[in-house]
Amino acid sequence: MPDQVTPASDATPLSDGSANAGISNQYSRGDHVHPLNIKSTIPPSDNASGSVGTSNYYAKATSGNLQINATSIAYDDGLRISRSVQNTGGSSIFLVYSRDSNIETIANQWQIFTPPSSYVNNPIGLNISLSADSSDTSRDLQISADGNTFSFNGQIIAGTGASNGSVNYSQRNAILWGTKSLGTDGDFYTNGTTVFWRDHALQFDPYNKG
C-alpha cells in the first residue's frame, strides 16, 4: 500500500485563517510556526480574553473613570502620551469634547499641547489655549521648549525678549523691575526695588490748592 502521508517538506502550513474539523493526510512541518492571534476588529464586549501578543488597537472607554495606580517601578508613575512623530510631532490633551466626533473642535474646548517642530510659534514647547486658537498662532499661554521663556498672547512675560523683566498690570502699563520711575502722575511706579501706587491728594476745597 502506498504511503498515505505527504512528506513534511512538501506540505506548507496555511496562513492565519480558519479550518474545518476532519482528517488530514498531512502533518506539521518541523519549521511550522503558529501566527499571532490578533483580531482585525475591536471586541464589542466589555469583557474578553485573548492570547499574549501585539495589538494594533488602543483601550477605549465610552463612560466612567480611568484611574492610574502608580508603582515604584521606574518610569511607571503617570500618564504618558507620545508625539505623533517621534521627536518632531505634536501631542495633545483635550478638555471638553464632542460626544459625536473625535476630530471636531467645539465651543469652549481647551487644549494642553506641545506643537510639532514645524510650527513657527513655540515649536516643541508647551501651550495652553482654547482649541480654536491652538493652530500656529501666539493666542495662548506658552513655555518655550528650553523652559526659559514664558509668554501670553504673544507678549513675553519672562525670559529672552522680555523688556527688562517687565510685567504688565491690567491697564497694560509696564512695571519695570530694577528701573527707577518716579513720575508724579497716577499709576504704578518703582524706586528700583519696591513698587508703589502713585496716589493724589483728595481736594475738598476747590479754592485751596495746598
Biotite code that builds the C-alpha atoms (Angstrom):
import biotite.structure as struc

atoms = struc.array([
    struc.Atom([0.000, 0.000, 0.000], chain_id="A", res_id=1, res_name="MET", atom_name="CA", element="C"),
    struc.Atom([1.472, 3.388, -0.909], chain_id="A", res_id=2, res_name="PRO", atom_name="CA", element="C"),
    struc.Atom([2.326, 5.852, 1.803], chain_id="A", res_id=3, res_name="ASP", atom_name="CA", element="C"),
    struc.Atom([-0.767, 7.992, 2.502], chain_id="A", res_id=4, res_name="GLN", atom_name="CA", element="C"),
    struc.Atom([1.156, 10.738, 4.359], chain_id="A", res_id=5, res_name="VAL", atom_name="CA", element="C"),
    struc.Atom([2.627, 13.574, 2.346], chain_id="A", res_id=6, res_name="THR", atom_name="CA", element="C"),
    struc.Atom([6.260, 14.269, 3.260], chain_id="A", res_id=7, res_name="PRO", atom_name="CA", element="C"),
    struc.Atom([6.681, 17.273, 5.536], chain_id="A", res_id=8, res_name="ALA", atom_name="CA", element="C"),
    struc.Atom([8.906, 19.046, 3.046], chain_id="A", res_id=9, res_name="SER", atom_name="CA", element="C"),
    struc.Atom([6.044, 19.129, 0.514], chain_id="A", res_id=10, res_name="ASP", atom_name="CA", element="C"),
    struc.Atom([3.367, 20.470, 2.889], chain_id="A", res_id=11, res_name="ALA", atom_name="CA", element="C"),
    struc.Atom([3.157, 24.205, 3.540], chain_id="A", res_id=12, res_name="THR", atom_name="CA", element="C"),
    struc.Atom([1.130, 25.281, 6.602], chain_id="A", res_id=13, res_name="PRO", atom_name="CA", element="C"),
    struc.Atom([-1.841, 27.524, 5.927], chain_id="A", res_id=14, res_name="LEU", atom_name="CA", element="C"),
    struc.Atom([-1.580, 31.178, 6.846], chain_id="A", res_id=15, res_name="SER", atom_name="CA", element="C"),
    struc.Atom([-3.615, 32.630, 9.695], chain_id="A", res_id=16, res_name="ASP", atom_name="CA", element="C"),
    struc.Atom([-7.225, 31.733, 8.973], chain_id="A", res_id=17, res_name="GLY", atom_name="CA", element="C"),
    struc.Atom([-9.976, 29.191, 9.651], chain_id="A", res_id=18, res_name="SER", atom_name="CA", element="C"),
    struc.Atom([-10.181, 25.435, 9.068], chain_id="A", res_id=19, res_name="ALA", atom_name="CA", element="C"),
    struc.Atom([-12.754, 22.640, 9.231], chain_id="A", res_id=20, res_name="ASN", atom_name="CA", element="C"),
    struc.Atom([-12.770, 19.644, 11.550], chain_id="A", res_id=21, res_name="ALA", atom_name="CA", element="C"),
    struc.Atom([-11.813, 16.365, 9.859], chain_id="A", res_id=22, res_name="GLY", atom_name="CA", element="C"),
    struc.Atom([-8.924, 14.075, 8.955], chain_id="A", res_id=23, res_name="ILE", atom_name="CA", element="C"),
    struc.Atom([-5.763, 15.344, 7.288], chain_id="A", res_id=24, res_name="SER", atom_name="CA", element="C"),
    struc.Atom([-3.251, 13.346, 5.303], chain_id="A", res_id=25, res_name="ASN", atom_name="CA", element="C"),
    struc.Atom([-0.519, 15.850, 6.171], chain_id="A", res_id=26, res_name="GLN", atom_name="CA", element="C"),
    struc.Atom([1.313, 16.597, 9.348], chain_id="A", res_id=27, res_name="TYR", atom_name="CA", element="C"),
    struc.Atom([3.090, 19.715, 10.623], chain_id="A", res_id=28, res_name="SER", atom_name="CA", element="C"),
    struc.Atom([6.480, 20.564, 9.231], chain_id="A", res_id=29, res_name="ARG", atom_name="CA", element="C"),
    struc.Atom([9.399, 20.890, 11.575], chain_id="A", res_id=30, res_name="GLY", atom_name="CA", element="C"),
    struc.Atom([9.629, 24.643, 10.917], chain_id="A", res_id=31, res_name="ASP", atom_name="CA", element="C"),
    struc.Atom([5.927, 25.260, 11.410], chain_id="A", res_id=32, res_name="HIS", atom_name="CA", element="C"),
    struc.Atom([5.144, 28.460, 13.368], chain_id="A", res_id=33, res_name="VAL", atom_name="CA", element="C"),
    struc.Atom([1.744, 29.430, 14.724], chain_id="A", res_id=34, res_name="HIS", atom_name="CA", element="C"),
    struc.Atom([0.826, 33.012, 13.754], chain_id="A", res_id=35, res_name="PRO", atom_name="CA", element="C"),
    struc.Atom([-0.121, 35.533, 16.418], chain_id="A", res_id=36, res_name="LEU", atom_name="CA", element="C"),
    struc.Atom([-3.766, 35.600, 17.378], chain_id="A", res_id=37, res_name="ASN", atom_name="CA", element="C"),
    struc.Atom([-4.572, 39.244, 16.608], chain_id="A", res_id=38, res_name="ILE", atom_name="CA", element="C"),
    struc.Atom([-8.116, 40.294, 15.907], chain_id="A", res_id=39, res_name="LYS", atom_name="CA", element="C"),
    struc.Atom([-8.798, 42.625, 12.977], chain_id="A", res_id=40, res_name="SER", atom_name="CA", element="C"),
    struc.Atom([-11.686, 44.298, 14.809], chain_id="A", res_id=41, res_name="THR", atom_name="CA", element="C"),
    struc.Atom([-12.166, 45.745, 18.278], chain_id="A", res_id=42, res_name="ILE", atom_name="CA", element="C"),
    struc.Atom([-14.091, 43.299, 20.502], chain_id="A", res_id=43, res_name="PRO", atom_name="CA", element="C"),
    struc.Atom([-17.619, 44.642, 21.093], chain_id="A", res_id=44, res_name="PRO", atom_name="CA", element="C"),
    struc.Atom([-17.979, 43.223, 24.597], chain_id="A", res_id=45, res_name="SER", atom_name="CA", element="C"),
    struc.Atom([-16.704, 44.795, 27.799], chain_id="A", res_id=46, res_name="ASP", atom_name="CA", element="C"),
    struc.Atom([-15.028, 41.573, 28.940], chain_id="A", res_id=47, res_name="ASN", atom_name="CA", element="C"),
    struc.Atom([-12.974, 39.338, 26.697], chain_id="A", res_id=48, res_name="ALA", atom_name="CA", element="C"),
    struc.Atom([-9.979, 37.048, 26.737], chain_id="A", res_id=49, res_name="SER", atom_name="CA", element="C"),
    struc.Atom([-7.114, 36.776, 24.289], chain_id="A", res_id=50, res_name="GLY", atom_name="CA", element="C"),
    struc.Atom([-3.634, 35.494, 23.700], chain_id="A", res_id=51, res_name="SER", atom_name="CA", element="C"),
    struc.Atom([-0.357, 37.142, 24.589], chain_id="A", res_id=52, res_name="VAL", atom_name="CA", element="C"),
    struc.Atom([0.931, 39.127, 21.632], chain_id="A", res_id=53, res_name="GLY", atom_name="CA", element="C"),
    struc.Atom([0.874, 42.527, 19.988], chain_id="A", res_id=54, res_name="THR", atom_name="CA", element="C"),
    struc.Atom([-2.309, 44.532, 19.431], chain_id="A", res_id=55, res_name="SER", atom_name="CA", element="C"),
    struc.Atom([-2.938, 47.220, 16.830], chain_id="A", res_id=56, res_name="ASN", atom_name="CA", element="C"),
    struc.Atom([-5.659, 48.828, 18.936], chain_id="A", res_id=57, res_name="TYR", atom_name="CA", element="C"),
    struc.Atom([-5.858, 51.074, 21.974], chain_id="A", res_id=58, res_name="TYR", atom_name="CA", element="C"),
    struc.Atom([-8.072, 50.962, 25.040], chain_id="A", res_id=59, res_name="ALA", atom_name="CA", element="C"),
    struc.Atom([-11.489, 52.583, 24.772], chain_id="A", res_id=60, res_name="LYS", atom_name="CA", element="C"),
    struc.Atom([-13.884, 53.859, 27.425], chain_id="A", res_id=61, res_name="ALA", atom_name="CA", element="C"),
    struc.Atom([-17.262, 55.297, 26.454], chain_id="A", res_id=62, res_name="THR", atom_name="CA", element="C"),
    struc.Atom([-18.110, 56.318, 30.006], chain_id="A", res_id=63, res_name="SER", atom_name="CA", element="C"),
    struc.Atom([-16.740, 56.067, 33.502], chain_id="A", res_id=64, res_name="GLY", atom_name="CA", element="C"),
    struc.Atom([-13.456, 56.962, 35.148], chain_id="A", res_id=65, res_name="ASN", atom_name="CA", element="C"),
    struc.Atom([-9.950, 55.838, 34.293], chain_id="A", res_id=66, res_name="LEU", atom_name="CA", element="C"),
    struc.Atom([-7.563, 55.501, 37.215], chain_id="A", res_id=67, res_name="GLN", atom_name="CA", element="C"),
    struc.Atom([-3.781, 55.184, 37.124], chain_id="A", res_id=68, res_name="ILE", atom_name="CA", element="C"),
    struc.Atom([-2.225, 53.420, 40.092], chain_id="A", res_id=69, res_name="ASN", atom_name="CA", element="C"),
    struc.Atom([1.447, 54.305, 40.122], chain_id="A", res_id=70, res_name="ALA", atom_name="CA", element="C"),
    struc.Atom([4.036, 51.759, 41.196], chain_id="A", res_id=71, res_name="THR", atom_name="CA", element="C"),
    struc.Atom([7.585, 52.014, 42.437], chain_id="A", res_id=72, res_name="SER", atom_name="CA", element="C"),
    struc.Atom([8.932, 50.776, 39.102], chain_id="A", res_id=73, res_name="ILE", atom_name="CA", element="C"),
    struc.Atom([10.971, 53.425, 37.278], chain_id="A", res_id=74, res_name="ALA", atom_name="CA", element="C"),
    struc.Atom([9.076, 55.417, 34.607], chain_id="A", res_id=75, res_name="TYR", atom_name="CA", element="C"),
    struc.Atom([5.757, 53.932, 35.693], chain_id="A", res_id=76, res_name="ASP", atom_name="CA", element="C"),
    struc.Atom([4.298, 56.763, 37.753], chain_id="A", res_id=77, res_name="ASP", atom_name="CA", element="C"),
    struc.Atom([1.969, 58.678, 35.443], chain_id="A", res_id=78, res_name="GLY", atom_name="CA", element="C"),
    struc.Atom([0.131, 59.156, 32.157], chain_id="A", res_id=79, res_name="LEU", atom_name="CA", element="C"),
    struc.Atom([2.449, 59.196, 29.143], chain_id="A", res_id=80, res_name="ARG", atom_name="CA", element="C"),
    struc.Atom([1.493, 60.362, 25.636], chain_id="A", res_id=81, res_name="ILE", atom_name="CA", element="C"),
    struc.Atom([3.978, 60.100, 22.792], chain_id="A", res_id=82, res_name="SER", atom_name="CA", element="C"),
    struc.Atom([4.412, 62.607, 19.978], chain_id="A", res_id=83, res_name="ARG", atom_name="CA", element="C"),
    struc.Atom([2.588, 61.789, 16.735], chain_id="A", res_id=84, res_name="SER", atom_name="CA", element="C"),
    struc.Atom([6.021, 61.545, 15.079], chain_id="A", res_id=85, res_name="VAL", atom_name="CA", element="C"),
    struc.Atom([8.976, 60.693, 17.302], chain_id="A", res_id=86, res_name="GLN", atom_name="CA", element="C"),
    struc.Atom([10.977, 63.797, 18.350], chain_id="A", res_id=87, res_name="ASN", atom_name="CA", element="C"),
    struc.Atom([9.189, 66.139, 15.889], chain_id="A", res_id=88, res_name="THR", atom_name="CA", element="C"),
    struc.Atom([5.422, 65.568, 16.090], chain_id="A", res_id=89, res_name="GLY", atom_name="CA", element="C"),
    struc.Atom([2.794, 67.114, 18.338], chain_id="A", res_id=90, res_name="GLY", atom_name="CA", element="C"),
    struc.Atom([0.821, 65.757, 21.287], chain_id="A", res_id=91, res_name="SER", atom_name="CA", element="C"),
    struc.Atom([-2.390, 66.999, 22.946], chain_id="A", res_id=92, res_name="SER", atom_name="CA", element="C"),
    struc.Atom([-4.824, 66.633, 25.828], chain_id="A", res_id=93, res_name="ILE", atom_name="CA", element="C"),
    struc.Atom([-8.348, 67.996, 25.207], chain_id="A", res_id=94, res_name="PHE", atom_name="CA", element="C"),
    struc.Atom([-10.663, 69.284, 27.928], chain_id="A", res_id=95, res_name="LEU", atom_name="CA", element="C"),
    struc.Atom([-14.328, 69.156, 26.796], chain_id="A", res_id=96, res_name="VAL", atom_name="CA", element="C"),
    struc.Atom([-15.049, 67.297, 23.566], chain_id="A", res_id=97, res_name="TYR", atom_name="CA", element="C"),
    struc.Atom([-17.853, 66.418, 21.181], chain_id="A", res_id=98, res_name="SER", atom_name="CA", element="C"),
    struc.Atom([-19.840, 63.288, 22.004], chain_id="A", res_id=99, res_name="ARG", atom_name="CA", element="C"),
    struc.Atom([-20.394, 62.706, 18.287], chain_id="A", res_id=100, res_name="ASP", atom_name="CA", element="C"),
    struc.Atom([-16.923, 63.209, 16.795], chain_id="A", res_id=101, res_name="SER", atom_name="CA", element="C"),
    struc.Atom([-13.325, 62.864, 17.951], chain_id="A", res_id=102, res_name="ASN", atom_name="CA", element="C"),
    struc.Atom([-11.967, 65.339, 15.371], chain_id="A", res_id=103, res_name="ILE", atom_name="CA", element="C"),
    struc.Atom([-14.410, 68.224, 15.789], chain_id="A", res_id=104, res_name="GLU", atom_name="CA", element="C"),
    struc.Atom([-13.461, 71.404, 17.659], chain_id="A", res_id=105, res_name="THR", atom_name="CA", element="C"),
    struc.Atom([-16.354, 72.711, 19.747], chain_id="A", res_id=106, res_name="ILE", atom_name="CA", element="C"),
    struc.Atom([-17.004, 75.948, 21.621], chain_id="A", res_id=107, res_name="ALA", atom_name="CA", element="C"),
    struc.Atom([-15.215, 76.405, 24.960], chain_id="A", res_id=108, res_name="ASN", atom_name="CA", element="C"),
    struc.Atom([-12.926, 73.441, 24.332], chain_id="A", res_id=109, res_name="GLN", atom_name="CA", element="C"),
    struc.Atom([-9.478, 73.768, 25.912], chain_id="A", res_id=110, res_name="TRP", atom_name="CA", element="C"),
    struc.Atom([-6.276, 72.136, 24.809], chain_id="A", res_id=111, res_name="GLN", atom_name="CA", element="C"),
    struc.Atom([-2.973, 71.404, 26.549], chain_id="A", res_id=112, res_name="ILE", atom_name="CA", element="C"),
    struc.Atom([-0.488, 70.560, 23.838], chain_id="A", res_id=113, res_name="PHE", atom_name="CA", element="C"),
    struc.Atom([3.072, 70.581, 22.613], chain_id="A", res_id=114, res_name="THR", atom_name="CA", element="C"),
    struc.Atom([3.301, 71.802, 18.993], chain_id="A", res_id=115, res_name="PRO", atom_name="CA", element="C"),
    struc.Atom([5.268, 69.918, 16.327], chain_id="A", res_id=116, res_name="PRO", atom_name="CA", element="C"),
    struc.Atom([8.695, 71.119, 15.226], chain_id="A", res_id=117, res_name="SER", atom_name="CA", element="C"),
    struc.Atom([7.167, 72.529, 12.016], chain_id="A", res_id=118, res_name="SER", atom_name="CA", element="C"),
    struc.Atom([5.333, 75.301, 13.929], chain_id="A", res_id=119, res_name="TYR", atom_name="CA", element="C"),
    struc.Atom([6.678, 78.848, 13.715], chain_id="A", res_id=120, res_name="VAL", atom_name="CA", element="C"),
    struc.Atom([5.289, 79.746, 17.141], chain_id="A", res_id=121, res_name="ASN", atom_name="CA", element="C"),
    struc.Atom([6.803, 77.854, 20.072], chain_id="A", res_id=122, res_name="ASN", atom_name="CA", element="C"),
    struc.Atom([7.772, 74.581, 18.321], chain_id="A", res_id=123, res_name="PRO", atom_name="CA", element="C"),
    struc.Atom([8.160, 71.601, 20.708], chain_id="A", res_id=124, res_name="ILE", atom_name="CA", element="C"),
    struc.Atom([7.167, 73.901, 23.606], chain_id="A", res_id=125, res_name="GLY", atom_name="CA", element="C"),
    struc.Atom([4.166, 73.729, 25.962], chain_id="A", res_id=126, res_name="LEU", atom_name="CA", element="C"),
    struc.Atom([0.933, 75.586, 25.119], chain_id="A", res_id=127, res_name="ASN", atom_name="CA", element="C"),
    struc.Atom([-2.415, 76.029, 26.879], chain_id="A", res_id=128, res_name="ILE", atom_name="CA", element="C"),
    struc.Atom([-5.215, 77.588, 24.837], chain_id="A", res_id=129, res_name="SER", atom_name="CA", element="C"),
    struc.Atom([-8.745, 77.312, 23.537], chain_id="A", res_id=130, res_name="LEU", atom_name="CA", element="C"),
    struc.Atom([-8.755, 74.631, 20.846], chain_id="A", res_id=131, res_name="SER", atom_name="CA", element="C"),
    struc.Atom([-9.987, 77.235, 18.363], chain_id="A", res_id=132, res_name="ALA", atom_name="CA", element="C"),
    struc.Atom([-6.713, 79.148, 18.937], chain_id="A", res_id=133, res_name="ASP", atom_name="CA", element="C"),
    struc.Atom([-4.426, 76.120, 19.007], chain_id="A", res_id=134, res_name="SER", atom_name="CA", element="C"),
    struc.Atom([-3.110, 76.416, 15.453], chain_id="A", res_id=135, res_name="SER", atom_name="CA", element="C"),
    struc.Atom([0.225, 78.068, 14.628], chain_id="A", res_id=136, res_name="ASP", atom_name="CA", element="C"),
    struc.Atom([-0.573, 81.356, 16.407], chain_id="A", res_id=137, res_name="THR", atom_name="CA", element="C"),
    struc.Atom([0.501, 83.209, 19.538], chain_id="A", res_id=138, res_name="SER", atom_name="CA", element="C"),
    struc.Atom([-3.011, 83.200, 21.046], chain_id="A", res_id=139, res_name="ARG", atom_name="CA", element="C"),
    struc.Atom([-2.170, 81.149, 24.109], chain_id="A", res_id=140, res_name="ASP", atom_name="CA", element="C"),
    struc.Atom([-0.040, 80.672, 27.192], chain_id="A", res_id=141, res_name="LEU", atom_name="CA", element="C"),
    struc.Atom([3.368, 79.377, 26.127], chain_id="A", res_id=142, res_name="GLN", atom_name="CA", element="C"),
    struc.Atom([6.523, 77.984, 27.708], chain_id="A", res_id=143, res_name="ILE", atom_name="CA", element="C"),
    struc.Atom([9.404, 77.580, 25.289], chain_id="A", res_id=144, res_name="SER", atom_name="CA", element="C"),
    struc.Atom([10.978, 74.197, 24.549], chain_id="A", res_id=145, res_name="ALA", atom_name="CA", element="C"),
    struc.Atom([14.072, 75.081, 26.587], chain_id="A", res_id=146, res_name="ASP", atom_name="CA", element="C"),
    struc.Atom([11.916, 76.208, 29.538], chain_id="A", res_id=147, res_name="GLY", atom_name="CA", element="C"),
    struc.Atom([13.477, 79.695, 29.616], chain_id="A", res_id=148, res_name="ASN", atom_name="CA", element="C"),
    struc.Atom([10.747, 81.874, 28.050], chain_id="A", res_id=149, res_name="THR", atom_name="CA", element="C"),
    struc.Atom([7.189, 82.418, 29.317], chain_id="A", res_id=150, res_name="PHE", atom_name="CA", element="C"),
    struc.Atom([4.673, 84.368, 27.220], chain_id="A", res_id=151, res_name="SER", atom_name="CA", element="C"),
    struc.Atom([0.960, 85.093, 26.961], chain_id="A", res_id=152, res_name="PHE", atom_name="CA", element="C"),
    struc.Atom([-0.827, 86.024, 23.727], chain_id="A", res_id=153, res_name="ASN", atom_name="CA", element="C"),
    struc.Atom([2.464, 86.889, 22.071], chain_id="A", res_id=154, res_name="GLY", atom_name="CA", element="C"),
    struc.Atom([3.802, 89.056, 24.899], chain_id="A", res_id=155, res_name="GLN", atom_name="CA", element="C"),
    struc.Atom([6.926, 87.735, 26.589], chain_id="A", res_id=156, res_name="ILE", atom_name="CA", element="C"),
    struc.Atom([6.480, 87.942, 30.360], chain_id="A", res_id=157, res_name="ILE", atom_name="CA", element="C"),
    struc.Atom([9.767, 86.406, 31.442], chain_id="A", res_id=158, res_name="ALA", atom_name="CA", element="C"),
    struc.Atom([12.877, 85.181, 29.692], chain_id="A", res_id=159, res_name="GLY", atom_name="CA", element="C"),
    struc.Atom([14.666, 86.105, 26.485], chain_id="A", res_id=160, res_name="THR", atom_name="CA", element="C"),
    struc.Atom([12.948, 89.067, 24.822], chain_id="A", res_id=161, res_name="GLY", atom_name="CA", element="C"),
    struc.Atom([11.223, 90.484, 27.912], chain_id="A", res_id=162, res_name="ALA", atom_name="CA", element="C"),
    struc.Atom([11.624, 94.251, 28.368], chain_id="A", res_id=163, res_name="SER", atom_name="CA", element="C"),
    struc.Atom([13.910, 94.468, 31.369], chain_id="A", res_id=164, res_name="ASN", atom_name="CA", element="C"),
    struc.Atom([11.805, 91.885, 33.198], chain_id="A", res_id=165, res_name="GLY", atom_name="CA", element="C"),
    struc.Atom([8.650, 93.964, 32.689], chain_id="A", res_id=166, res_name="SER", atom_name="CA", element="C"),
    struc.Atom([5.250, 92.836, 33.911], chain_id="A", res_id=167, res_name="VAL", atom_name="CA", element="C"),
    struc.Atom([2.038, 94.498, 32.726], chain_id="A", res_id=168, res_name="ASN", atom_name="CA", element="C"),
    struc.Atom([-0.861, 95.025, 35.083], chain_id="A", res_id=169, res_name="TYR", atom_name="CA", element="C"),
    struc.Atom([-4.483, 95.209, 33.932], chain_id="A", res_id=170, res_name="SER", atom_name="CA", element="C"),
    struc.Atom([-4.106, 98.566, 32.143], chain_id="A", res_id=171, res_name="GLN", atom_name="CA", element="C"),
    struc.Atom([-1.180, 97.197, 30.120], chain_id="A", res_id=172, res_name="ARG", atom_name="CA", element="C"),
    struc.Atom([1.265, 99.688, 31.647], chain_id="A", res_id=173, res_name="ASN", atom_name="CA", element="C"),
    struc.Atom([4.656, 98.216, 32.352], chain_id="A", res_id=174, res_name="ALA", atom_name="CA", element="C"),
    struc.Atom([6.265, 97.966, 35.765], chain_id="A", res_id=175, res_name="ILE", atom_name="CA", element="C"),
    struc.Atom([9.998, 97.868, 35.103], chain_id="A", res_id=176, res_name="LEU", atom_name="CA", element="C"),
    struc.Atom([11.842, 95.985, 37.803], chain_id="A", res_id=177, res_name="TRP", atom_name="CA", element="C"),
    struc.Atom([15.254, 97.385, 38.641], chain_id="A", res_id=178, res_name="GLY", atom_name="CA", element="C"),
    struc.Atom([14.476, 100.688, 36.891], chain_id="A", res_id=179, res_name="THR", atom_name="CA", element="C"),
    struc.Atom([13.637, 103.944, 38.683], chain_id="A", res_id=180, res_name="LYS", atom_name="CA", element="C"),
    struc.Atom([10.413, 105.607, 37.588], chain_id="A", res_id=181, res_name="SER", atom_name="CA", element="C"),
    struc.Atom([9.480, 108.443, 39.942], chain_id="A", res_id=182, res_name="LEU", atom_name="CA", element="C"),
    struc.Atom([6.926, 110.436, 37.958], chain_id="A", res_id=183, res_name="GLY", atom_name="CA", element="C"),
    struc.Atom([4.080, 112.160, 39.804], chain_id="A", res_id=184, res_name="THR", atom_name="CA", element="C"),
    struc.Atom([1.171, 111.095, 37.586], chain_id="A", res_id=185, res_name="ASP", atom_name="CA", element="C"),
    struc.Atom([-1.171, 108.401, 38.890], chain_id="A", res_id=186, res_name="GLY", atom_name="CA", element="C"),
    struc.Atom([-0.235, 104.743, 38.224], chain_id="A", res_id=187, res_name="ASP", atom_name="CA", element="C"),
    struc.Atom([2.322, 102.286, 39.497], chain_id="A", res_id=188, res_name="PHE", atom_name="CA", element="C"),
    struc.Atom([5.903, 103.402, 39.944], chain_id="A", res_id=189, res_name="TYR", atom_name="CA", element="C"),
    struc.Atom([9.083, 101.900, 41.305], chain_id="A", res_id=190, res_name="THR", atom_name="CA", element="C"),
    struc.Atom([12.169, 103.238, 43.026], chain_id="A", res_id=191, res_name="ASN", atom_name="CA", element="C"),
    struc.Atom([14.199, 100.368, 41.626], chain_id="A", res_id=192, res_name="GLY", atom_name="CA", element="C"),
    struc.Atom([13.468, 97.832, 44.353], chain_id="A", res_id=193, res_name="THR", atom_name="CA", element="C"),
    struc.Atom([9.889, 98.492, 45.507], chain_id="A", res_id=194, res_name="THR", atom_name="CA", element="C"),
    struc.Atom([6.680, 99.010, 43.531], chain_id="A", res_id=195, res_name="VAL", atom_name="CA", element="C"),
    struc.Atom([4.338, 101.813, 44.694], chain_id="A", res_id=196, res_name="PHE", atom_name="CA", element="C"),
    struc.Atom([0.989, 103.186, 43.642], chain_id="A", res_id=197, res_name="TRP", atom_name="CA", element="C"),
    struc.Atom([1.072, 106.842, 42.630], chain_id="A", res_id=198, res_name="ARG", atom_name="CA", element="C"),
    struc.Atom([-1.750, 108.484, 44.507], chain_id="A", res_id=199, res_name="ASP", atom_name="CA", element="C"),
    struc.Atom([-3.117, 112.022, 44.511], chain_id="A", res_id=200, res_name="HIS", atom_name="CA", element="C"),
    struc.Atom([-4.269, 114.130, 47.443], chain_id="A", res_id=201, res_name="ALA", atom_name="CA", element="C"),
    struc.Atom([-8.037, 114.459, 47.767], chain_id="A", res_id=202, res_name="LEU", atom_name="CA", element="C"),
    struc.Atom([-9.120, 118.066, 47.314], chain_id="A", res_id=203, res_name="GLN", atom_name="CA", element="C"),
    struc.Atom([-12.305, 119.105, 49.095], chain_id="A", res_id=204, res_name="PHE", atom_name="CA", element="C"),
    struc.Atom([-11.940, 122.887, 48.779], chain_id="A", res_id=205, res_name="ASP", atom_name="CA", element="C"),
    struc.Atom([-11.676, 123.880, 45.097], chain_id="A", res_id=206, res_name="PRO", atom_name="CA", element="C"),
    struc.Atom([-10.096, 127.212, 46.177], chain_id="A", res_id=207, res_name="TYR", atom_name="CA", element="C"),
    struc.Atom([-7.435, 125.566, 48.290], chain_id="A", res_id=208, res_name="ASN", atom_name="CA", element="C"),
    struc.Atom([-4.559, 124.456, 46.096], chain_id="A", res_id=209, res_name="LYS", atom_name="CA", element="C"),
    struc.Atom([-2.492, 123.211, 49.048], chain_id="A", res_id=210, res_name="GLY", atom_name="CA", element="C"),
])
